[in-house]
Amino acid sequence: MDYGTLLLGIVVLITVVGLGSSATDRRLGRVDRRLARVERKLDAIADRLGVPVEEPELAEVTELLRQGKKIQAIKAYRESTGADLKEARDAVERLG
């Protein structure tokens, strides 16, 4: 087997993996957007019915904020709530 064929095979393999990864990222993006819509709808329904929605335990987040560790607070918020980076940053800004 010559090196040209081997190199071509590696390039094809990398291209296939890259395309598969890109398609998966797009699919996950769509799922994230759909999930965000569902969450907004559920929040609206809860508000309309007067059902209180309890926030997750944020004692660690508030303690980190008190210590001036904003980045760690955002990370802790993301871990405890599953929020994305923007949501977590906005929530920590409101808390601080």
N, CA, C and O atoms as CSV, one atom per row, in Angstrom:
chain,resi,resn,atom,element,x,y,z
A,1,MET,N,N,0.855,-1.172,0.000
A,1,MET,CA,C,0.000,0.000,0.000
A,1,MET,C,C,0.902,1.237,0.000
A,1,MET,O,O,1.831,1.343,0.800
A,2,ASP,N,N,0.616,2.152,-0.896
A,2,ASP,CA,C,1.454,3.346,-0.931
A,2,ASP,C,C,0.902,4.423,0.006
A,2,ASP,O,O,-0.242,4.352,0.454
A,3,TYR,N,N,1.721,5.395,0.283
A,3,TYR,CA,C,1.356,6.447,1.232
A,3,TYR,C,C,0.256,7.363,0.705
A,3,TYR,O,O,-0.502,7.931,1.492
A,4,GLY,N,N,0.161,7.512,-0.584
A,4,GLY,CA,C,-0.884,8.341,-1.175
A,4,GLY,C,C,-2.270,7.779,-0.874
A,4,GLY,O,O,-3.181,8.520,-0.503
A,5,THR,N,N,-2.423,6.470,-1.034
A,5,THR,CA,C,-3.699,5.816,-0.753
A,5,THR,C,C,-4.028,5.898,0.731
A,5,THR,O,O,-5.175,6.146,1.105
A,6,LEU,N,N,-3.038,5.692,1.561
A,6,LEU,CA,C,-3.227,5.779,3.008
A,6,LEU,C,C,-3.650,7.187,3.412
A,6,LEU,O,O,-4.560,7.366,4.221
A,7,LEU,N,N,-2.983,8.175,2.841
A,7,LEU,CA,C,-3.315,9.569,3.143
A,7,LEU,C,C,-4.727,9.903,2.685
A,7,LEU,O,O,-5.474,10.570,3.400
A,8,LEU,N,N,-5.092,9.441,1.496
A,8,LEU,CA,C,-6.439,9.668,0.983
A,8,LEU,C,C,-7.484,9.030,1.900
A,8,LEU,O,O,-8.524,9.629,2.174
A,9,GLY,N,N,-7.208,7.830,2.365
A,9,GLY,CA,C,-8.129,7.158,3.284
A,9,GLY,C,C,-8.304,7.934,4.575
A,9,GLY,O,O,-9.418,8.046,5.086
A,10,ILE,N,N,-7.217,8.468,5.105
A,10,ILE,CA,C,-7.287,9.248,6.350
A,10,ILE,C,C,-8.090,10.522,6.136
A,10,ILE,O,O,-8.902,10.889,6.986
A,11,VAL,N,N,-7.875,11.203,5.011
A,11,VAL,CA,C,-8.615,12.429,4.709
A,11,VAL,C,C,-10.101,12.133,4.582
A,11,VAL,O,O,-10.926,12.880,5.108
A,12,VAL,N,N,-10.453,11.060,3.895
A,12,VAL,CA,C,-11.860,10.680,3.744
A,12,VAL,C,C,-12.465,10.368,5.113
A,12,VAL,O,O,-13.584,10.793,5.402
A,13,LEU,N,N,-11.754,9.646,5.943
A,13,LEU,CA,C,-12.247,9.305,7.275
A,13,LEU,C,C,-12.479,10.572,8.116
A,13,LEU,O,O,-13.507,10.693,8.783
A,14,ILE,N,N,-11.548,11.490,8.084
A,14,ILE,CA,C,-11.690,12.731,8.849
A,14,ILE,C,C,-12.878,13.534,8.332
A,14,ILE,O,O,-13.619,14.117,9.124
A,15,THR,N,N,-13.070,13.573,7.017
A,15,THR,CA,C,-14.192,14.299,6.429
A,15,THR,C,C,-15.521,13.691,6.862
A,15,THR,O,O,-16.443,14.418,7.233
A,16,VAL,N,N,-15.624,12.384,6.819
A,16,VAL,CA,C,-16.870,11.706,7.218
A,16,VAL,C,C,-17.178,11.971,8.687
A,16,VAL,O,O,-18.321,12.257,9.042
A,17,VAL,N,N,-16.167,11.879,9.537
A,17,VAL,CA,C,-16.366,12.135,10.965
A,17,VAL,C,C,-16.777,13.582,11.184
A,17,VAL,O,O,-17.666,13.853,11.991
A,18,GLY,N,N,-16.151,14.513,10.484
A,18,GLY,CA,C,-16.493,15.927,10.615
A,18,GLY,C,C,-17.914,16.218,10.185
A,18,GLY,O,O,-18.625,16.960,10.861
A,19,LEU,N,N,-18.336,15.650,9.080
A,19,LEU,CA,C,-19.704,15.853,8.610
A,19,LEU,C,C,-20.716,15.247,9.572
A,19,LEU,O,O,-21.763,15.841,9.829
A,20,GLY,N,N,-20.412,14.082,10.100
A,20,GLY,CA,C,-21.312,13.458,11.077
A,20,GLY,C,C,-21.430,14.285,12.336
A,20,GLY,O,O,-22.514,14.421,12.902
A,21,SER,N,N,-20.318,14.836,12.771
A,21,SER,CA,C,-20.315,15.668,13.966
A,21,SER,C,C,-21.124,16.941,13.741
A,21,SER,O,O,-21.864,17.375,14.624
A,22,SER,N,N,-20.985,17.531,12.569
A,22,SER,CA,C,-21.716,18.752,12.243
A,22,SER,C,C,-23.228,18.488,12.234
A,22,SER,O,O,-24.005,19.293,12.747
A,23,ALA,N,N,-23.630,17.377,11.659
A,23,ALA,CA,C,-25.055,17.031,11.618
A,23,ALA,C,C,-25.590,16.811,13.027
A,23,ALA,O,O,-26.710,17.214,13.340
A,24,THR,N,N,-24.795,16.175,13.868
A,24,THR,CA,C,-25.214,15.936,15.252
A,24,THR,C,C,-25.354,17.257,16.002
A,24,THR,O,O,-26.301,17.437,16.767
A,25,ASP,N,N,-24.422,18.179,15.789
A,25,ASP,CA,C,-24.506,19.493,16.433
A,25,ASP,C,C,-25.765,20.234,16.015
A,25,ASP,O,O,-26.424,20.851,16.853
A,26,ARG,N,N,-26.107,20.185,14.743
A,26,ARG,CA,C,-27.328,20.854,14.268
A,26,ARG,C,C,-28.566,20.229,14.909
A,26,ARG,O,O,-29.488,20.934,15.318
A,27,ARG,N,N,-28.574,18.905,14.990
A,27,ARG,CA,C,-29.710,18.216,15.593
A,27,ARG,C,C,-29.859,18.599,17.061
A,27,ARG,O,O,-30.968,18.854,17.531
A,28,LEU,N,N,-28.744,18.638,17.782
A,28,LEU,CA,C,-28.789,19.017,19.193
A,28,LEU,C,C,-29.238,20.465,19.357
A,28,LEU,O,O,-29.949,20.787,20.309
A,29,GLY,N,N,-28.836,21.328,18.454
A,29,GLY,CA,C,-29.285,22.723,18.498
A,29,GLY,C,C,-30.796,22.818,18.353
A,29,GLY,O,O,-31.447,23.589,19.059
A,30,ARG,N,N,-31.351,22.034,17.438
A,30,ARG,CA,C,-32.809,22.030,17.263
A,30,ARG,C,C,-33.507,21.506,18.514
A,30,ARG,O,O,-34.532,22.046,18.930
A,31,VAL,N,N,-32.960,20.468,19.104
A,31,VAL,CA,C,-33.547,19.907,20.327
A,31,VAL,C,C,-33.493,20.935,21.460
A,31,VAL,O,O,-34.455,21.084,22.213
A,32,ASP,N,N,-32.369,21.640,21.577
A,32,ASP,CA,C,-32.250,22.674,22.609
A,32,ASP,C,C,-33.290,23.768,22.416
A,32,ASP,O,O,-33.909,24.213,23.382
A,33,ARG,N,N,-33.489,24.208,21.166
A,33,ARG,CA,C,-34.488,25.256,20.908
A,33,ARG,C,C,-35.896,24.767,21.222
A,33,ARG,O,O,-36.700,25.507,21.787
A,34,ARG,N,N,-36.196,23.531,20.859
A,34,ARG,CA,C,-37.526,22.982,21.158
A,34,ARG,C,C,-37.737,22.862,22.667
A,34,ARG,O,O,-38.814,23.173,23.176
A,35,LEU,N,N,-36.717,22.415,23.369
A,35,LEU,CA,C,-36.812,22.295,24.817
A,35,LEU,C,C,-37.027,23.658,25.464
A,35,LEU,O,O,-37.813,23.782,26.403
A,36,ALA,N,N,-36.339,24.674,24.972
A,36,ALA,CA,C,-36.519,26.025,25.512
A,36,ALA,C,C,-37.951,26.503,25.290
A,36,ALA,O,O,-38.536,27.130,26.173
A,37,ARG,N,N,-38.523,26.213,24.120
A,37,ARG,CA,C,-39.927,26.592,23.863
A,37,ARG,C,C,-40.868,25.882,24.817
A,37,ARG,O,O,-41.793,26.493,25.351
A,38,VAL,N,N,-40.637,24.599,25.032
A,38,VAL,CA,C,-41.490,23.832,25.948
A,38,VAL,C,C,-41.383,24.397,27.365
A,38,VAL,O,O,-42.391,24.520,28.061
A,39,GLU,N,N,-40.168,24.741,27.795
A,39,GLU,CA,C,-39.997,25.312,29.128
A,39,GLU,C,C,-40.731,26.639,29.255
A,39,GLU,O,O,-41.372,26.897,30.273
A,40,ARG,N,N,-40.642,27.491,28.221
A,40,ARG,CA,C,-41.368,28.773,28.271
A,40,ARG,C,C,-42.869,28.547,28.366
A,40,ARG,O,O,-43.562,29.247,29.105
A,41,LYS,N,N,-43.371,27.570,27.618
A,41,LYS,CA,C,-44.804,27.272,27.657
A,41,LYS,C,C,-45.213,26.764,29.035
A,41,LYS,O,O,-46.242,27.169,29.574
A,42,LEU,N,N,-44.397,25.873,29.600
A,42,LEU,CA,C,-44.717,25.366,30.936
A,42,LEU,C,C,-44.686,26.485,31.979
A,42,LEU,O,O,-45.525,26.522,32.878
A,43,ASP,N,N,-43.728,27.384,31.858
A,43,ASP,CA,C,-43.679,28.528,32.770
A,43,ASP,C,C,-44.932,29.389,32.639
A,43,ASP,O,O,-45.484,29.845,33.640
A,44,ALA,N,N,-45.382,29.611,31.394
A,44,ALA,CA,C,-46.585,30.407,31.174
A,44,ALA,C,C,-47.811,29.715,31.755
A,44,ALA,O,O,-48.671,30.370,32.343
A,45,ILE,N,N,-47.897,28.407,31.596
A,45,ILE,CA,C,-49.030,27.655,32.153
A,45,ILE,C,C,-49.009,27.729,33.674
A,45,ILE,O,O,-50.044,27.949,34.303
A,46,ALA,N,N,-47.836,27.547,34.264
A,46,ALA,CA,C,-47.719,27.615,35.726
A,46,ALA,C,C,-48.111,28.997,36.226
A,46,ALA,O,O,-48.809,29.117,37.234
A,47,ASP,N,N,-47.672,30.040,35.535
A,47,ASP,CA,C,-48.055,31.404,35.924
A,47,ASP,C,C,-49.555,31.594,35.823
A,47,ASP,O,O,-50.180,32.145,36.729
A,48,ARG,N,N,-50.128,31.144,34.733
A,48,ARG,CA,C,-51.574,31.314,34.499
A,48,ARG,C,C,-52.399,30.589,35.576
A,48,ARG,O,O,-53.432,31.092,36.017
A,49,LEU,N,N,-51.930,29.406,35.991
A,49,LEU,CA,C,-52.651,28.624,36.993
A,49,LEU,C,C,-52.296,29.023,38.426
A,49,LEU,O,O,-52.919,28.564,39.383
A,50,GLY,N,N,-51.290,29.883,38.555
A,50,GLY,CA,C,-50.874,30.306,39.893
A,50,GLY,C,C,-50.092,29.241,40.641
A,50,GLY,O,O,-50.063,29.238,41.871
A,51,VAL,N,N,-49.468,28.351,39.915
A,51,VAL,CA,C,-48.680,27.287,40.529
A,51,VAL,C,C,-47.271,27.820,40.779
A,51,VAL,O,O,-46.589,28.232,39.839
A,52,PRO,N,N,-46.834,27.816,42.023
A,52,PRO,CA,C,-45.481,28.308,42.269
A,52,PRO,C,C,-44.438,27.315,41.739
A,52,PRO,O,O,-44.567,26.104,41.915
A,53,VAL,N,N,-43.429,27.846,41.103
A,53,VAL,CA,C,-42.344,27.021,40.587
A,53,VAL,C,C,-41.136,27.293,41.461
A,53,VAL,O,O,-40.592,28.397,41.470
A,54,GLU,N,N,-40.726,26.272,42.196
A,54,GLU,CA,C,-39.612,26.441,43.116
A,54,GLU,C,C,-38.299,26.396,42.353
A,54,GLU,O,O,-38.089,25.542,41.491
A,55,GLU,N,N,-37.435,27.318,42.681
A,55,GLU,CA,C,-36.101,27.326,42.098
A,55,GLU,C,C,-35.262,26.258,42.789
A,55,GLU,O,O,-35.499,25.937,43.954
A,56,PRO,N,N,-34.296,25.716,42.085
A,56,PRO,CA,C,-33.419,24.726,42.730
A,56,PRO,C,C,-32.625,25.371,43.861
A,56,PRO,O,O,-32.502,26.594,43.930
A,57,GLU,N,N,-32.103,24.554,44.723
A,57,GLU,CA,C,-31.312,25.035,45.857
A,57,GLU,C,C,-30.097,25.793,45.334
A,57,GLU,O,O,-29.258,25.237,44.625
A,58,LEU,N,N,-30.019,27.059,45.692
A,58,LEU,CA,C,-28.949,27.894,45.173
A,58,LEU,C,C,-28.024,28.412,46.270
A,58,LEU,O,O,-27.372,29.441,46.095
A,59,ALA,N,N,-27.962,27.713,47.390
A,59,ALA,CA,C,-27.129,28.165,48.504
A,59,ALA,C,C,-25.663,28.246,48.088
A,59,ALA,O,O,-24.963,29.193,48.446
A,60,GLU,N,N,-25.203,27.256,47.334
A,60,GLU,CA,C,-23.805,27.266,46.901
A,60,GLU,C,C,-23.534,28.451,45.979
A,60,GLU,O,O,-22.487,29.091,46.068
A,61,VAL,N,N,-24.483,28.733,45.100
A,61,VAL,CA,C,-24.322,29.849,44.163
A,61,VAL,C,C,-24.254,31.170,44.918
A,61,VAL,O,O,-23.381,31.993,44.644
A,62,THR,N,N,-25.162,31.381,45.863
A,62,THR,CA,C,-25.153,32.636,46.608
A,62,THR,C,C,-23.892,32.765,47.463
A,62,THR,O,O,-23.371,33.868,47.630
A,63,GLU,N,N,-23.402,31.663,47.998
A,63,GLU,CA,C,-22.170,31.705,48.785
A,63,GLU,C,C,-20.974,32.075,47.894
A,63,GLU,O,O,-20.128,32.877,48.289
A,64,LEU,N,N,-20.913,31.497,46.711
A,64,LEU,CA,C,-19.828,31.834,45.789
A,64,LEU,C,C,-19.900,33.305,45.373
A,64,LEU,O,O,-18.871,33.967,45.245
A,65,LEU,N,N,-21.104,33.807,45.165
A,65,LEU,CA,C,-21.262,35.224,44.841
A,65,LEU,C,C,-20.796,36.103,45.995
A,65,LEU,O,O,-20.130,37.116,45.784
A,66,ARG,N,N,-21.145,35.715,47.200
A,66,ARG,CA,C,-20.738,36.475,48.382
A,66,ARG,C,C,-19.222,36.554,48.482
A,66,ARG,O,O,-18.669,37.550,48.948
A,67,GLN,N,N,-18.553,35.485,48.039
A,67,GLN,CA,C,-17.087,35.433,48.073
A,67,GLN,C,C,-16.455,36.134,46.863
A,67,GLN,O,O,-15.231,36.210,46.754
A,68,GLY,N,N,-17.296,36.641,45.961
A,68,GLY,CA,C,-16.775,37.317,44.778
A,68,GLY,C,C,-16.324,36.380,43.674
A,68,GLY,O,O,-15.569,36.792,42.794
A,69,LYS,N,N,-16.764,35.139,43.698
A,69,LYS,CA,C,-16.369,34.134,42.710
A,69,LYS,C,C,-17.497,33.946,41.700
A,69,LYS,O,O,-18.195,32.932,41.702
A,70,LYS,N,N,-17.657,34.947,40.838
A,70,LYS,CA,C,-18.780,34.970,39.917
A,70,LYS,C,C,-18.722,33.822,38.897
A,70,LYS,O,O,-19.745,33.198,38.614
A,71,ILE,N,N,-17.553,33.544,38.353
A,71,ILE,CA,C,-17.436,32.479,37.353
A,71,ILE,C,C,-17.768,31.126,37.957
A,71,ILE,O,O,-18.462,30.320,37.336
A,72,GLN,N,N,-17.276,30.869,39.168
A,72,GLN,CA,C,-17.601,29.609,39.843
A,72,GLN,C,C,-19.094,29.546,40.168
A,72,GLN,O,O,-19.698,28.474,40.126
A,73,ALA,N,N,-19.688,30.702,40.492
A,73,ALA,CA,C,-21.124,30.739,40.778
A,73,ALA,C,C,-21.927,30.379,39.533
A,73,ALA,O,O,-22.914,29.648,39.614
A,74,ILE,N,N,-21.502,30.892,38.387
A,74,ILE,CA,C,-22.187,30.566,37.131
A,74,ILE,C,C,-22.066,29.065,36.850
A,74,ILE,O,O,-23.036,28.421,36.451
A,75,LYS,N,N,-20.883,28.522,37.060
A,75,LYS,CA,C,-20.672,27.088,36.843
A,75,LYS,C,C,-21.550,26.263,37.783
A,75,LYS,O,O,-22.162,25.283,37.359
A,76,ALA,N,N,-21.614,26.653,39.052
A,76,ALA,CA,C,-22.440,25.931,40.021
A,76,ALA,C,C,-23.914,26.031,39.645
A,76,ALA,O,O,-24.658,25.061,39.791
A,77,TYR,N,N,-24.340,27.194,39.163
A,77,TYR,CA,C,-25.735,27.364,38.745
A,77,TYR,C,C,-26.040,26.428,37.575
A,77,TYR,O,O,-27.082,25.772,37.553
A,78,ARG,N,N,-25.133,26.370,36.610
A,78,ARG,CA,C,-25.337,25.487,35.460
A,78,ARG,C,C,-25.436,24.033,35.888
A,78,ARG,O,O,-26.277,23.288,35.385
A,79,GLU,N,N,-24.573,23.627,36.822
A,79,GLU,CA,C,-24.582,22.233,37.275
A,79,GLU,C,C,-25.860,21.891,38.025
A,79,GLU,O,O,-26.380,20.783,37.893
A,80,SER,N,N,-26.369,22.837,38.813
A,80,SER,CA,C,-27.553,22.530,39.619
A,80,SER,C,C,-28.855,22.663,38.845
A,80,SER,O,O,-29.853,22.047,39.217
A,81,THR,N,N,-28.867,23.461,37.766
A,81,THR,CA,C,-30.116,23.693,37.045
A,81,THR,C,C,-30.147,23.104,35.647
A,81,THR,O,O,-31.223,22.881,35.090
A,82,GLY,N,N,-28.973,22.849,35.071
A,82,GLY,CA,C,-28.930,22.383,33.686
A,82,GLY,C,C,-29.078,23.517,32.684
A,82,GLY,O,O,-29.274,23.271,31.494
A,83,ALA,N,N,-28.986,24.762,33.155
A,83,ALA,CA,C,-29.126,25.923,32.281
A,83,ALA,C,C,-27.919,26.048,31.369
A,83,ALA,O,O,-26.832,25.562,31.680
A,84,ASP,N,N,-28.131,26.715,30.226
A,84,ASP,CA,C,-26.979,26.980,29.364
A,84,ASP,C,C,-26.206,28.175,29.922
A,84,ASP,O,O,-26.614,28.784,30.911
A,85,LEU,N,N,-25.108,28.494,29.290
A,85,LEU,CA,C,-24.212,29.520,29.819
A,85,LEU,C,C,-24.893,30.883,29.922
A,85,LEU,O,O,-24.748,31.568,30.934
A,86,LYS,N,N,-25.630,31.281,28.892
A,86,LYS,CA,C,-26.283,32.592,28.909
A,86,LYS,C,C,-27.334,32.666,30.010
A,86,LYS,O,O,-27.395,33.646,30.752
A,87,GLU,N,N,-28.162,31.626,30.114
A,87,GLU,CA,C,-29.186,31.601,31.166
A,87,GLU,C,C,-28.546,31.670,32.546
A,87,GLU,O,O,-29.005,32.410,33.416
A,88,ALA,N,N,-27.495,30.902,32.740
A,88,ALA,CA,C,-26.824,30.877,34.044
A,88,ALA,C,C,-26.212,32.233,34.355
A,88,ALA,O,O,-26.331,32.726,35.477
A,89,ARG,N,N,-25.563,32.836,33.378
A,89,ARG,CA,C,-24.943,34.154,33.590
A,89,ARG,C,C,-26.004,35.192,33.942
A,89,ARG,O,O,-25.806,35.994,34.855
A,90,ASP,N,N,-27.127,35.183,33.226
A,90,ASP,CA,C,-28.209,36.129,33.502
A,90,ASP,C,C,-28.793,35.903,34.894
A,90,ASP,O,O,-29.061,36.860,35.619
A,91,ALA,N,N,-28.987,34.651,35.262
A,91,ALA,CA,C,-29.559,34.338,36.580
A,91,ALA,C,C,-28.610,34.774,37.693
A,91,ALA,O,O,-29.049,35.328,38.701
A,92,VAL,N,N,-27.319,34.526,37.516
A,92,VAL,CA,C,-26.348,34.912,38.543
A,92,VAL,C,C,-26.271,36.442,38.628
A,92,VAL,O,O,-26.101,36.993,39.715
A,93,GLU,N,N,-26.393,37.117,37.503
A,93,GLU,CA,C,-26.427,38.593,37.513
A,93,GLU,C,C,-27.623,39.086,38.335
A,93,GLU,O,O,-27.505,40.040,39.105
A,94,ARG,N,N,-28.768,38.430,38.165
A,94,ARG,CA,C,-29.966,38.839,38.938
A,94,ARG,C,C,-29.772,38.571,40.416
A,94,ARG,O,O,-30.231,39.351,41.251
A,95,LEU,N,N,-29.097,37.477,40.756
A,95,LEU,CA,C,-28.871,37.151,42.162
A,95,LEU,C,C,-27.868,38.107,42.808
A,95,LEU,O,O,-27.993,38.463,43.980
A,96,GLY,N,N,-26.881,38.511,42.028
A,96,GLY,CA,C,-25.807,39.345,42.564
A,96,GLY,C,C,-26.192,40.749,42.530
A,96,GLY,O,O,-25.416,41.612,42.941
